Amino acid sequence: MTQPLPNSTSPEVEASDSFEGTPYRMVRRLARGGMGQVYLVEHRELGRECVAKLVHEKLASDPQLLERFRIEAEALGALNHPNIVSVNNFGTTQDGRPFIVMEFLEGSDLGRTLASGRTFSPAEAIDLVLQASRGLAAAHAIGLVHRDIKPDNLFLQQESDGSVTLKVLDFGVARVIPGVSPDTPTPLPQPTKTGFIVGTLRYGSPEGISGHRVDHRADIYSLGLVLYRLLARRGPFGDDLSDAGLVTACLTEEPRPPSFFAPIRIQPELDRVVLKALRKSPDERYTSMREFGEALAQVRAVVDTNEDDGQAAPIPLTARAVNVESLPSTAPAARNIARARAQFVNGILFAVVLLLTALVVGILVSQLRRAGVVP
């Protein structure tokens, strides 16, 4: 369940206050998900607005789900990191439903931002993914594997000075690896069985899609897919595949570098970093999220933020829908350059072959004339 846009244009007001008898007063419902609802609430004494995730009534008796909710609360409580949404409180309603109270964020999640037409330069894309990598490295350090990294779970917090802080959301399906740290939450009494896909298919790792148990390297793969989309403005295998086609491509096809599809220039060094994060085998990826971040930081150091990459002026993060047809063309410039180079090389080769042929024919005719065979 992801945290919604606080500035939703269609807030839902409920007749009764689900938080009656708690320190919080319900303001309005912001969104609903498969596990529960997300509300804007206000602390009754302090008057501070927060966001609360409340488990569905019909799921409040599901022990497995309640354990997952407990893990998320413990994990977020232990992760005091600027790039992870912070938890202020954890409680239970009068009817026995647990809820998590989180900080109130101003801005939009990356999924909605991309859907609005916002594009990112390579420097901006690297900066966002670097922030996500720092937050996830902190999670991995206490034995938490997120397992559902995607644009919808990366929130762009708009700061008062105009800067953007990325916050990782929703650890609801996180896997706990015990014994990593004293702060590691107690794992599920009955871990998820192998053979089940957890998370979002489009951003799943090959091992996760195969139903195998995953570790922190699955998050590296998923974050690599997010970076790929920010750079190429599409996924490595296209965006129109069926679920079956997506699974097949993920397991069997090697992705082309982002520069092949990107309408802007992508440095070869950045291509290499992305492709290493997207290796099929976890053993061939970066060994840790920290190592992935360090590789990105090295590439970021050579990216010229003032480079004219042909993009339109950035769209504010708070912008609503835009006319997609008015956006810069997403024709793959790198592919066009490669095609032009190939045509050029083919032309040279043809000219060389033609010249050699004429030379050989000339020599043959000269020898025939000397022999008196031709006049």
C-alpha positions as CSV (number, residue, x, y, z in Angstrom):
1,M,0.0,0.0,0.0
2,T,1.5,3.3,-1.0
3,Q,1.2,6.7,0.4
4,P,-1.1,8.8,-1.8
5,L,-0.8,12.4,-3.0
6,P,-1.8,14.7,-0.1
7,N,-3.2,17.1,-2.6
8,S,-5.6,14.6,-4.1
9,T,-8.4,16.3,-6.0
10,S,-11.0,13.8,-4.8
11,P,-10.6,13.3,-1.0
12,E,-13.1,11.0,0.5
13,V,-15.0,12.0,3.6
14,E,-16.4,9.2,5.8
15,A,-19.4,9.4,8.0
16,S,-17.7,8.0,11.1
17,D,-14.2,8.6,12.5
18,S,-12.3,5.3,12.5
19,F,-9.8,6.8,14.9
20,E,-12.3,7.6,17.7
21,G,-10.7,6.8,21.0
22,T,-7.1,7.2,19.7
23,P,-4.9,10.3,19.9
24,Y,-5.8,11.1,16.3
25,R,-8.8,12.6,14.6
26,M,-9.6,11.6,11.0
27,V,-9.6,14.4,8.5
28,R,-10.3,12.5,5.3
29,R,-9.5,9.4,3.5
30,L,-6.7,9.8,0.9
31,A,-6.6,6.4,-0.7
32,R,-7.4,2.7,-0.3
33,G,-5.3,-0.3,-1.2
34,G,-5.5,-4.1,-1.0
35,M,-4.4,-4.1,2.7
36,G,-6.2,-1.1,4.0
37,Q,-6.9,2.6,3.8
38,V,-4.7,5.7,4.0
39,Y,-6.0,8.7,5.9
40,L,-5.0,12.2,6.6
41,V,-5.3,12.5,10.4
42,E,-4.7,15.2,13.0
43,H,-3.2,14.7,16.5
44,R,-6.0,15.8,18.9
45,E,-3.6,17.5,21.3
46,L,-0.8,18.9,19.1
47,G,-2.9,19.7,16.0
48,R,-0.2,18.2,13.8
49,E,-1.3,16.6,10.5
50,C,0.0,13.1,9.8
51,V,-0.8,10.2,7.4
52,A,-2.2,7.0,8.9
53,K,-2.3,3.5,7.3
54,L,-5.2,1.5,8.7
55,V,-5.8,-2.2,8.1
56,H,-9.1,-3.2,6.4
57,E,-11.8,-4.5,8.8
58,K,-12.0,-7.8,6.9
59,L,-8.3,-8.4,7.3
60,A,-7.9,-7.4,10.9
61,S,-8.1,-11.1,11.9
62,D,-5.6,-12.4,9.4
63,P,-2.5,-13.2,11.5
64,Q,-0.1,-13.3,8.6
65,L,-1.2,-9.8,7.4
66,L,-1.0,-8.4,11.0
67,E,2.5,-9.7,11.3
68,R,3.5,-8.0,8.1
69,F,1.9,-4.8,9.4
70,R,3.9,-5.2,12.6
71,I,7.1,-5.7,10.6
72,E,6.5,-2.6,8.6
73,A,5.9,-0.6,11.8
74,E,9.0,-2.0,13.5
75,A,11.1,-1.5,10.3
76,L,10.1,2.1,9.7
77,G,10.4,2.9,13.4
78,A,14.0,1.6,13.3
79,L,14.9,3.4,10.0
80,N,15.6,7.0,11.0
81,H,16.8,8.0,7.5
82,P,16.1,11.1,5.5
83,N,15.3,9.0,2.4
84,I,12.7,6.7,4.1
85,V,9.3,7.9,5.2
86,S,9.4,8.2,9.0
87,V,6.9,6.7,11.4
88,N,5.6,8.8,14.3
89,N,3.4,6.2,16.1
90,F,1.8,2.8,16.0
91,G,-1.6,2.0,17.6
92,T,-4.8,0.1,17.5
93,T,-8.4,1.4,16.9
94,Q,-11.3,0.6,19.2
95,D,-12.4,-2.2,17.0
96,G,-8.9,-3.8,17.1
97,R,-7.4,-2.7,13.8
98,P,-3.7,-1.7,13.9
99,F,-2.6,1.5,12.2
100,I,0.8,3.2,11.5
101,V,1.1,7.0,11.7
102,M,3.7,8.5,9.3
103,E,5.0,11.9,8.4
104,F,2.9,14.0,6.1
105,L,4.6,14.5,2.8
106,E,4.1,17.3,0.3
107,G,4.6,16.4,-3.3
108,S,3.9,13.4,-5.5
109,D,5.1,9.8,-6.0
110,L,7.4,9.2,-8.9
111,G,4.8,7.1,-10.7
112,R,2.3,9.9,-10.9
113,T,5.0,12.4,-11.7
114,L,6.1,10.4,-14.7
115,A,2.5,9.8,-15.8
116,S,2.0,13.6,-15.8
117,G,4.6,14.0,-18.5
118,R,7.6,15.1,-16.4
119,T,10.9,14.1,-17.8
120,F,14.3,14.0,-16.1
121,S,17.8,14.7,-17.4
122,P,20.5,12.1,-16.7
123,A,21.8,14.2,-13.8
124,E,18.3,14.5,-12.3
125,A,17.7,10.8,-12.7
126,I,21.0,9.8,-11.1
127,D,20.3,12.2,-8.2
128,L,16.9,10.7,-7.5
129,V,18.2,7.1,-7.7
130,L,21.2,8.0,-5.5
131,Q,18.8,9.1,-2.8
132,A,16.7,5.9,-3.1
133,S,19.9,3.8,-2.9
134,R,20.9,5.5,0.3
135,G,17.6,4.8,1.9
136,L,17.6,1.2,0.7
137,A,21.2,0.7,1.9
138,A,20.0,1.7,5.4
139,A,17.2,-0.8,5.1
140,H,19.5,-3.6,3.9
141,A,21.8,-2.8,6.8
142,I,19.2,-4.0,9.3
143,G,18.2,-7.0,7.2
144,L,15.2,-5.6,5.3
145,V,14.7,-6.4,1.6
146,H,11.9,-4.1,0.3
147,R,10.8,-6.4,-2.6
148,D,8.5,-3.8,-4.2
149,I,10.7,-1.0,-5.5
150,K,8.9,0.9,-8.3
151,P,8.1,4.5,-9.1
152,D,4.8,4.4,-7.1
153,N,6.8,3.6,-3.9
154,L,9.3,6.5,-4.4
155,F,7.8,9.8,-3.1
156,L,9.2,13.1,-4.2
157,Q,8.9,15.4,-1.2
158,Q,8.8,19.1,-2.2
159,E,10.9,21.0,0.3
160,S,10.4,24.7,1.2
161,D,13.6,25.8,-0.6
162,G,12.4,24.2,-3.9
163,S,14.6,21.1,-3.6
164,V,13.3,17.5,-3.7
165,T,13.9,14.8,-1.2
166,L,13.1,11.2,-2.3
167,K,11.4,9.0,0.3
168,V,11.1,5.3,0.0
169,L,7.6,4.1,0.9
170,D,5.7,0.9,1.7
171,F,7.7,-1.8,3.4
172,G,4.5,-3.9,3.6
173,V,5.9,-6.9,1.7
174,A,9.5,-6.6,2.9
175,R,11.5,-9.7,3.6
176,V,13.3,-9.8,6.9
177,I,16.7,-11.5,7.0
178,P,17.4,-12.4,10.6
179,G,20.6,-11.9,12.5
180,V,21.9,-9.0,10.3
181,S,21.6,-6.3,13.0
182,P,20.3,-5.7,16.6
183,D,17.7,-3.5,14.9
184,T,16.4,-6.3,12.6
185,P,12.7,-6.8,13.1
186,T,11.4,-10.2,14.2
187,P,10.7,-12.1,10.9
188,L,7.4,-13.7,10.0
189,P,6.7,-16.9,11.9
190,Q,5.8,-18.5,8.6
191,P,7.9,-16.9,5.8
192,T,6.5,-16.6,2.3
193,K,6.9,-19.9,0.5
194,T,9.1,-20.2,-2.5
195,G,7.2,-20.3,-5.8
196,F,5.1,-17.2,-5.1
197,I,5.8,-13.9,-6.8
198,V,5.9,-11.0,-4.3
199,G,5.8,-7.3,-5.4
200,T,5.0,-5.8,-8.8
201,L,5.7,-7.9,-11.9
202,R,7.0,-5.1,-14.1
203,Y,9.7,-4.2,-11.6
204,G,10.4,-7.7,-10.4
205,S,13.9,-9.3,-10.5
206,P,14.4,-12.5,-12.5
207,E,14.9,-14.5,-9.3
208,G,11.7,-13.0,-7.8
209,I,9.7,-13.6,-10.9
210,S,10.9,-17.2,-10.9
211,G,9.5,-17.6,-7.4
212,H,12.8,-18.0,-5.6
213,R,13.7,-16.4,-2.3
214,V,15.3,-13.0,-2.8
215,D,17.9,-10.9,-1.0
216,H,19.0,-7.3,-1.2
217,R,20.3,-7.8,-4.8
218,A,16.6,-8.0,-6.0
219,D,16.2,-4.4,-4.8
220,I,19.3,-3.4,-6.8
221,Y,17.7,-4.9,-9.9
222,S,14.3,-3.1,-9.3
223,L,16.0,0.2,-8.7
224,G,18.0,-0.3,-11.9
225,L,14.7,-0.7,-13.7
226,V,13.5,2.6,-12.2
227,L,16.7,4.3,-13.4
228,Y,16.3,2.7,-16.9
229,R,12.8,4.2,-17.2
230,L,14.0,7.6,-16.1
231,L,16.7,7.6,-18.7
232,A,15.0,5.8,-21.6
233,R,11.4,6.9,-20.8
234,R,10.4,3.3,-21.2
235,G,11.2,-0.2,-19.8
236,P,14.0,-2.3,-21.3
237,F,11.5,-4.7,-22.8
238,G,8.8,-2.3,-23.8
239,D,5.6,-1.3,-22.1
240,D,3.1,-3.2,-24.1
241,L,4.0,-6.8,-23.2
242,S,1.5,-9.1,-21.5
243,D,2.4,-10.6,-18.1
244,A,3.6,-13.8,-19.8
245,G,5.6,-11.9,-22.3
246,L,7.1,-9.7,-19.6
247,V,8.2,-12.8,-17.6
248,T,9.7,-14.4,-20.7
249,A,11.7,-11.2,-21.6
250,C,12.9,-10.8,-18.0
251,L,14.2,-14.3,-17.8
252,T,15.6,-14.7,-21.3
253,E,16.3,-11.4,-23.0
254,E,19.3,-9.3,-22.5
255,P,18.3,-5.6,-22.2
256,R,19.7,-3.1,-24.6
257,P,21.5,-0.1,-23.0
258,P,19.2,2.8,-22.1
259,S,21.0,5.0,-24.7
260,F,19.5,2.8,-27.4
261,F,16.1,4.1,-26.7
262,A,16.7,7.4,-25.0
263,P,15.9,10.6,-26.8
264,I,18.8,12.3,-25.1
265,R,22.5,11.6,-24.8
266,I,23.4,8.9,-22.2
267,Q,27.0,8.5,-21.3
268,P,28.5,5.0,-22.0
269,E,29.6,4.9,-18.3
270,L,26.0,5.3,-17.2
271,D,24.9,2.6,-19.6
272,R,27.4,0.2,-18.1
273,V,26.2,0.9,-14.5
274,V,22.5,0.3,-15.4
275,L,23.2,-2.9,-17.3
276,K,25.3,-4.3,-14.4
277,A,22.4,-3.6,-12.1
278,L,20.1,-5.5,-14.5
279,R,22.2,-8.7,-14.8
280,K,20.1,-11.9,-14.8
281,S,22.2,-13.5,-12.1
282,P,22.3,-11.8,-8.7
283,D,26.0,-12.8,-8.4
284,E,26.8,-10.6,-11.4
285,R,25.2,-7.5,-10.1
286,Y,26.6,-5.1,-7.6
287,T,27.3,-6.8,-4.3
288,S,25.5,-4.2,-2.3
289,M,23.2,-1.2,-2.7
290,R,26.0,0.9,-1.3
291,E,28.3,-0.3,-4.1
292,F,25.6,0.5,-6.7
293,G,25.3,4.0,-5.2
294,E,29.1,4.5,-5.3
295,A,29.2,3.5,-9.0
296,L,26.4,6.0,-9.7
297,A,28.1,8.7,-7.8
298,Q,31.3,8.3,-9.9
299,V,29.2,8.6,-13.1
300,R,27.4,11.6,-11.7
301,A,30.7,13.4,-11.2
302,V,31.3,13.4,-15.0
303,V,27.7,14.3,-16.0
304,D,27.6,18.0,-17.0
305,T,24.4,19.3,-15.5
306,N,24.5,22.3,-17.8
307,E,24.7,20.1,-21.0
308,D,22.1,21.0,-23.6
309,D,20.4,17.6,-24.0
310,G,17.5,18.9,-26.1
311,Q,14.9,18.5,-23.4
312,A,12.1,20.8,-22.8
313,A,12.0,23.0,-19.7
314,P,11.3,20.8,-16.6
315,I,7.7,20.5,-15.6
316,P,7.1,21.4,-11.9
317,L,6.5,18.4,-9.7
318,T,3.1,19.7,-8.8
319,A,2.0,20.0,-12.4
320,R,-1.2,18.2,-13.4
321,A,-1.7,16.3,-16.6
322,V,0.0,17.6,-19.7
323,N,-0.6,17.0,-23.4
324,V,1.5,14.0,-24.2
325,E,1.5,14.8,-27.9
326,S,3.3,18.1,-27.1
327,L,6.2,16.5,-25.3
328,P,9.6,16.2,-27.1
329,S,9.7,13.3,-29.5
330,T,10.9,10.0,-28.0
331,A,12.5,8.8,-31.2
332,P,15.6,6.9,-30.2
333,A,18.4,9.2,-31.2
334,A,21.1,6.7,-30.4
335,R,19.5,4.2,-32.7
336,N,19.3,6.7,-35.5
337,I,23.0,7.6,-35.1
338,A,23.9,4.0,-35.2
339,R,21.9,3.4,-38.3
340,A,23.5,6.5,-40.0
341,R,27.0,5.2,-39.1
342,A,26.1,1.8,-40.5
343,Q,24.9,3.3,-43.8
344,F,28.1,5.3,-44.0
345,V,30.3,2.3,-43.4
346,N,28.3,0.2,-45.9
347,G,28.7,3.0,-48.5
348,I,32.5,3.0,-48.0
349,L,32.7,-0.8,-48.3
350,F,30.7,-0.7,-51.5
351,A,32.9,1.9,-53.0
352,V,36.0,-0.1,-52.1
353,V,34.6,-3.3,-53.6
354,L,33.6,-1.5,-56.7
355,L,37.1,0.1,-57.1
356,L,38.8,-3.3,-56.6
357,T,36.5,-4.9,-59.1
358,A,37.3,-2.2,-61.7
359,L,41.0,-2.6,-61.0
360,V,41.0,-6.4,-61.4
361,V,39.0,-6.1,-64.7
362,G,41.4,-3.5,-66.0
363,I,44.4,-5.7,-65.3
364,L,42.7,-8.7,-66.9
365,V,41.9,-6.8,-70.1
366,S,45.4,-5.4,-70.3
367,Q,46.9,-8.9,-70.1
368,L,44.4,-10.2,-72.8
369,R,45.5,-7.3,-75.1
370,R,49.1,-8.2,-74.7
371,A,48.4,-11.8,-75.6
372,G,46.4,-10.7,-78.7
373,V,43.2,-12.2,-77.5
374,V,41.4,-8.8,-77.6
375,P,42.2,-5.9,-80.0
